[in-house]
Amino acid sequence: MAEKTAQALWQDYLFLTKEMLKFIDKQDMELFYELMDQREQLQTIIDETPDEGFKLSPKGLSLLTEVQKDNQVIFHDLQFKHSRAKRHQQVSEVYSSAGNASASRMNWER
């Protein structure tokens, strides 16, 4: 099998990033994390592949800018999901504590 060029690898990286966006929007976190793992493995390959000036070319700069923009969207989506999950957990704990307090008061009143 022929080695891929840096340009081809970065295009694959952009494709995986776009797919991650799709699955985070669908709230399919299992597939999102699987794609993230694939992208991390691809990053290792990219790091080991000669760049041959691709990242500094107009096409390379455009592709990397698109990756960075998509990464920002992913980051903000993950922050939002984390904040929402944390808020749900806090609300759940409050209701759980309130329920336990009510139950213990009921036992004392008997």
BAMI-99067 format. One line per field, with one value per residue: residue number from 1; residue in three letters; chain; x, y, z of N, C-alpha, C, O in turn. Coordinates in steps of 0.1 Angstrom, whole numbers, m for minus. Atoms other than C-alpha are relative to their C-alpha. Layout:
num <- NUM | ...
residuo <- ALA | ...
cadena <- A | ...
nc1 <- X | ...
nc2 <- Y | ...
nc3 <- Z | ...
cac1 <- X | ...
cac2 <- Y | ...
cac3 <- Z | ...
cc1 <- X | ...
cc2 <- Y | ...
cc3 <- Z | ...
oc1 <- X | ...
oc2 <- Y | ...
oc3 <- Z | ...
END
This chain:
num <- 1 | 2 | 3 | 4 | 5 | 6 | 7 | 8 | 9 | 10 | 11 | 12 | 13 | 14 | 15 | 16 | 17 | 18 | 19 | 20 | 21 | 22 | 23 | 24 | 25 | 26 | 27 | 28 | 29 | 30 | 31 | 32 | 33 | 34 | 35 | 36 | 37 | 38 | 39 | 40 | 41 | 42 | 43 | 44 | 45 | 46 | 47 | 48 | 49 | 50 | 51 | 52 | 53 | 54 | 55 | 56 | 57 | 58 | 59 | 60 | 61 | 62 | 63 | 64 | 65 | 66 | 67 | 68 | 69 | 70 | 71 | 72 | 73 | 74 | 75 | 76 | 77 | 78 | 79 | 80 | 81 | 82 | 83 | 84 | 85 | 86 | 87 | 88 | 89 | 90 | 91 | 92 | 93 | 94 | 95 | 96 | 97 | 98 | 99 | 100 | 101 | 102 | 103 | 104 | 105 | 106 | 107 | 108 | 109 | 110
residuo <- MET | ALA | GLU | LYS | THR | ALA | GLN | ALA | LEU | TRP | GLN | ASP | TYR | LEU | PHE | LEU | THR | LYS | GLU | MET | LEU | LYS | PHE | ILE | ASP | LYS | GLN | ASP | MET | GLU | LEU | PHE | TYR | GLU | LEU | MET | ASP | GLN | ARG | GLU | GLN | LEU | GLN | THR | ILE | ILE | ASP | GLU | THR | PRO | ASP | GLU | GLY | PHE | LYS | LEU | SER | PRO | LYS | GLY | LEU | SER | LEU | LEU | THR | GLU | VAL | GLN | LYS | ASP | ASN | GLN | VAL | ILE | PHE | HIS | ASP | LEU | GLN | PHE | LYS | HIS | SER | ARG | ALA | LYS | ARG | HIS | GLN | GLN | VAL | SER | GLU | VAL | TYR | SER | SER | ALA | GLY | ASN | ALA | SER | ALA | SER | ARG | MET | ASN | TRP | GLU | ARG
cadena <- A | A | A | A | A | A | A | A | A | A | A | A | A | A | A | A | A | A | A | A | A | A | A | A | A | A | A | A | A | A | A | A | A | A | A | A | A | A | A | A | A | A | A | A | A | A | A | A | A | A | A | A | A | A | A | A | A | A | A | A | A | A | A | A | A | A | A | A | A | A | A | A | A | A | A | A | A | A | A | A | A | A | A | A | A | A | A | A | A | A | A | A | A | A | A | A | A | A | A | A | A | A | A | A | A | A | A | A | A | A
nc1 <- 8 | m8 | 1 | 8 | m7 | 5 | 13 | 11 | 2 | 8 | 14 | 6 | 1 | 11 | 12 | 3 | 5 | 14 | 8 | 2 | 10 | 14 | 5 | 3 | 13 | 10 | m1 | m5 | m13 | m8 | m7 | m8 | m13 | m7 | m6 | m11 | m12 | m6 | m7 | m12 | m9 | m4 | m9 | m14 | m5 | m3 | m12 | m11 | m1 | m5 | 10 | m3 | 5 | 14 | 6 | m2 | 6 | 14 | 10 | m2 | 4 | 15 | 5 | m2 | 9 | 13 | m1 | 0 | 14 | 8 | m4 | 6 | 14 | 0 | m4 | 11 | 11 | m4 | 1 | 14 | 5 | m6 | 7 | 14 | 0 | m4 | 12 | 10 | m4 | 3 | 15 | 3 | m5 | 9 | 13 | m3 | m1 | 13 | 8 | m5 | 4 | 14 | 2 | m5 | 9 | 12 | m2 | 0 | 13 | 8
nc2 <- m12 | m12 | m9 | m11 | m13 | m8 | m6 | 11 | 3 | m11 | 1 | 10 | m6 | m9 | 8 | 5 | m11 | m3 | 11 | m2 | m11 | 6 | 9 | m8 | m6 | 10 | 4 | 14 | m2 | 12 | m1 | m12 | 3 | 9 | m9 | m7 | 9 | 2 | m13 | 0 | 9 | m6 | m10 | 6 | 2 | m13 | m5 | 8 | m1 | m13 | m10 | m5 | m13 | 0 | m8 | m14 | m3 | m5 | 10 | 6 | m10 | 0 | 12 | m1 | m9 | 6 | 9 | m7 | m5 | 11 | 4 | m10 | 4 | 13 | m4 | m7 | 10 | 9 | m8 | m1 | 13 | 2 | m9 | 5 | 12 | m4 | m6 | 11 | 8 | m8 | 0 | 13 | 1 | m8 | 7 | 12 | m5 | m5 | 12 | 6 | m8 | 1 | 14 | 1 | m7 | 8 | 10 | m7 | m5 | 12
nc3 <- 0 | 1 | m11 | 3 | m2 | m11 | 4 | m1 | m14 | m5 | 5 | m8 | m13 | 1 | 2 | m13 | m8 | 4 | m4 | m14 | m1 | 3 | m11 | m12 | 2 | m2 | m14 | 0 | m5 | 2 | 13 | m1 | m6 | 9 | 11 | m6 | m1 | 14 | 4 | m8 | 6 | 12 | m3 | m2 | 14 | 6 | m6 | 5 | 15 | 4 | 4 | 13 | 2 | 2 | m10 | 3 | 13 | m1 | m3 | m14 | m9 | 1 | m6 | m14 | m6 | m1 | m11 | m13 | m2 | m4 | m13 | m9 | m2 | m8 | m14 | m6 | m2 | m12 | m12 | m2 | m4 | m13 | m9 | m1 | m8 | m13 | m5 | m3 | m12 | m12 | m3 | m5 | m14 | m8 | m2 | m8 | m14 | m5 | m2 | m12 | m11 | m2 | m5 | m14 | m8 | m1 | m10 | m13 | m3 | m4
cac1 <- 0 | 14 | 20 | m4 | 8 | 5 | m23 | m43 | m38 | m50 | m80 | m88 | m83 | m108 | m133 | m131 | m136 | m167 | m180 | m174 | m195 | m224 | m224 | m221 | m251 | m270 | m259 | m243 | m214 | m202 | m195 | m182 | m155 | m147 | m141 | m120 | m98 | m94 | m85 | m59 | m44 | m43 | m26 | 3 | 6 | 5 | 32 | 54 | 48 | 69 | 49 | 66 | 53 | 16 | 7 | 21 | 5 | m28 | m47 | m31 | m37 | m74 | m78 | m62 | m83 | m114 | m102 | m96 | m131 | m147 | m126 | m139 | m175 | m168 | m151 | m181 | m206 | m187 | m185 | m223 | m230 | m207 | m224 | m259 | m250 | m234 | m266 | m288 | m267 | m269 | m307 | m309 | m288 | m310 | m342 | m326 | m316 | m350 | m366 | m344 | m351 | m388 | m387 | m367 | m391 | m420 | m404 | m400 | m435 | m449
cac2 <- 0 | 34 | 59 | 88 | 124 | 149 | 166 | 133 | 126 | 161 | 157 | 125 | 144 | 170 | 143 | 127 | 161 | 167 | 133 | 140 | 172 | 151 | 126 | 152 | 169 | 136 | 131 | 97 | 100 | 64 | 70 | 105 | 91 | 63 | 89 | 109 | 79 | 73 | 110 | 107 | 77 | 96 | 125 | 102 | 92 | 128 | 137 | 109 | 119 | 145 | 177 | 188 | 223 | 214 | 232 | 265 | 262 | 281 | 249 | 236 | 269 | 268 | 232 | 238 | 268 | 248 | 221 | 247 | 262 | 228 | 220 | 252 | 241 | 206 | 222 | 245 | 216 | 194 | 223 | 228 | 191 | 189 | 220 | 206 | 172 | 188 | 209 | 178 | 160 | 189 | 191 | 154 | 156 | 184 | 164 | 133 | 152 | 168 | 134 | 119 | 148 | 145 | 107 | 112 | 138 | 115 | 88 | 113 | 124 | 89
cac3 <- 0 | m9 | 18 | 19 | 15 | 42 | 22 | 20 | 57 | 66 | 44 | 62 | 95 | 84 | 73 | 108 | 124 | 103 | 112 | 149 | 145 | 130 | 159 | 186 | 171 | 171 | 207 | 198 | 221 | 217 | 180 | 187 | 210 | 185 | 158 | 182 | 189 | 151 | 147 | 175 | 158 | 125 | 142 | 152 | 115 | 104 | 129 | 114 | 78 | 60 | 55 | 23 | 28 | 28 | 60 | 47 | 13 | 6 | 5 | 37 | 55 | 44 | 55 | 89 | 95 | 88 | 112 | 139 | 134 | 136 | 167 | 184 | 177 | 191 | 222 | 228 | 223 | 248 | 273 | 269 | 273 | 304 | 320 | 313 | 328 | 358 | 363 | 360 | 386 | 410 | 406 | 411 | 443 | 456 | 450 | 464 | 496 | 499 | 495 | 522 | 545 | 540 | 547 | 579 | 591 | 584 | 606 | 635 | 633 | 639
cc1 <- 9 | m3 | m8 | 8 | m6 | m14 | m11 | m3 | m8 | m14 | m8 | m3 | m12 | m13 | m4 | m5 | m14 | m9 | m3 | m11 | m14 | m4 | m2 | m13 | m11 | 0 | 4 | 15 | 10 | 7 | 9 | 14 | 8 | 7 | 11 | 12 | 6 | 8 | 13 | 10 | 6 | 10 | 14 | 6 | 4 | 13 | 13 | 2 | 6 | m10 | 2 | m7 | m15 | m7 | 2 | m5 | m14 | m10 | 2 | m5 | m16 | m5 | 2 | m9 | m14 | 0 | m1 | m14 | m9 | 4 | m6 | m15 | m1 | 3 | m12 | m12 | 3 | m1 | m15 | m6 | 5 | m8 | m14 | 0 | 3 | m13 | m10 | 4 | m2 | m15 | m4 | 4 | m9 | m13 | 2 | 1 | m13 | m9 | 4 | m4 | m15 | m3 | 4 | m9 | m13 | 2 | 0 | m14 | m9 | 1
cc2 <- 12 | 9 | 12 | 13 | 7 | 6 | m10 | m3 | 12 | 1 | m11 | 5 | 9 | m8 | m6 | 11 | 3 | m11 | 1 | 11 | m6 | m8 | 7 | 7 | m10 | m6 | m15 | 1 | m12 | 1 | 12 | m4 | m10 | 8 | 8 | m8 | m2 | 13 | 1 | m9 | 6 | 12 | m5 | m3 | 13 | 5 | m7 | 2 | 13 | 9 | 5 | 13 | 2 | 10 | 15 | 4 | 6 | m10 | m6 | 10 | 0 | m12 | 0 | 10 | m6 | m10 | 7 | 6 | m11 | m5 | 9 | m4 | m12 | 4 | 6 | m10 | m9 | 8 | 1 | m13 | m3 | 9 | m5 | m13 | 3 | 6 | m10 | m8 | 8 | 1 | m13 | m2 | 8 | m7 | m12 | 3 | 4 | m12 | m8 | 7 | m2 | m14 | m1 | 8 | m8 | m11 | 6 | 3 | m11 | m3
cc3 <- 0 | 12 | m5 | 2 | 12 | m3 | 2 | 14 | 7 | m5 | 7 | 14 | 0 | m2 | 14 | 9 | m4 | 5 | 15 | 3 | m2 | 12 | 13 | m1 | 2 | 14 | 1 | 5 | m1 | m14 | m1 | 5 | m8 | m11 | 6 | 2 | m14 | m4 | 8 | m6 | m13 | 3 | 2 | m14 | m7 | 6 | m5 | m15 | m4 | m6 | m14 | m3 | 0 | 10 | m2 | m13 | 2 | 3 | 14 | 11 | 1 | 8 | 15 | 7 | 1 | 11 | 13 | 3 | 5 | 15 | 11 | 2 | 9 | 15 | 7 | 3 | 12 | 13 | 4 | 6 | 15 | 10 | 3 | 9 | 14 | 7 | 3 | 12 | 12 | 3 | 6 | 14 | 9 | 3 | 8 | 15 | 6 | 3 | 12 | 12 | 3 | 6 | 14 | 9 | 2 | 11 | 14 | 4 | 5 | 14
oc1 <- 19 | m14 | m7 | 17 | m16 | m23 | m22 | m15 | m17 | m23 | m20 | m13 | m21 | m23 | m16 | m14 | m22 | m21 | m14 | m19 | m24 | m16 | m10 | m21 | m22 | m8 | 0 | 24 | 22 | 20 | 19 | 24 | 20 | 18 | 21 | 23 | 19 | 18 | 23 | 22 | 17 | 19 | 24 | 18 | 15 | 21 | 24 | 12 | 3 | m19 | m8 | m10 | m20 | m15 | m7 | m5 | m20 | m19 | m8 | m11 | m21 | m15 | m7 | m12 | m21 | m10 | m8 | m18 | m17 | m5 | m9 | m19 | m10 | m4 | m15 | m18 | m6 | m5 | m19 | m13 | m3 | m12 | m19 | m9 | m3 | m15 | m17 | m5 | m7 | m18 | m12 | m3 | m12 | m18 | m7 | m4 | m16 | m16 | m5 | m8 | m18 | m12 | m2 | m12 | m19 | m7 | m5 | m17 | m20 | m6
oc2 <- 13 | 10 | 17 | 13 | 4 | 7 | m7 | m5 | 9 | 5 | m9 | 2 | 9 | m4 | m5 | 8 | 5 | m8 | m2 | 9 | m3 | m7 | 3 | 8 | m7 | m15 | m22 | 1 | m10 | m1 | 12 | 0 | m10 | 5 | 10 | m4 | m2 | 12 | 6 | m5 | 5 | 14 | 2 | 0 | 13 | 11 | m2 | m4 | 24 | 5 | 8 | 16 | 12 | 18 | 23 | 16 | 5 | m8 | m9 | 6 | 1 | m11 | m3 | 8 | m3 | m11 | 3 | 5 | m9 | m9 | 5 | m3 | m13 | m1 | 3 | m9 | m11 | 2 | 0 | m13 | m8 | 4 | m5 | m14 | m3 | 3 | m10 | m11 | 2 | 0 | m14 | m8 | 3 | m8 | m16 | m4 | 1 | m12 | m12 | 1 | m2 | m15 | m7 | 4 | m7 | m13 | 0 | 4 | m9 | m12
oc3 <- 8 | 17 | m16 | 10 | 17 | 5 | 7 | 18 | 14 | 3 | 10 | 20 | 9 | 4 | 17 | 17 | 5 | 9 | 20 | 12 | 5 | 16 | 21 | 9 | 7 | 17 | 10 | m3 | m2 | m14 | m7 | 0 | m8 | m14 | m1 | 0 | m15 | m10 | 2 | m7 | m17 | m5 | m2 | m16 | m13 | m2 | m6 | m20 | 2 | m13 | m21 | m14 | m3 | 6 | 2 | m17 | 13 | 11 | 21 | 20 | 12 | 15 | 23 | 18 | 12 | 19 | 23 | 14 | 14 | 22 | 22 | 13 | 17 | 24 | 18 | 13 | 20 | 23 | 16 | 16 | 23 | 21 | 14 | 17 | 23 | 19 | 14 | 20 | 22 | 15 | 15 | 22 | 20 | 14 | 16 | 24 | 17 | 12 | 20 | 22 | 15 | 15 | 22 | 20 | 13 | 18 | 23 | 16 | 11 | 19
END
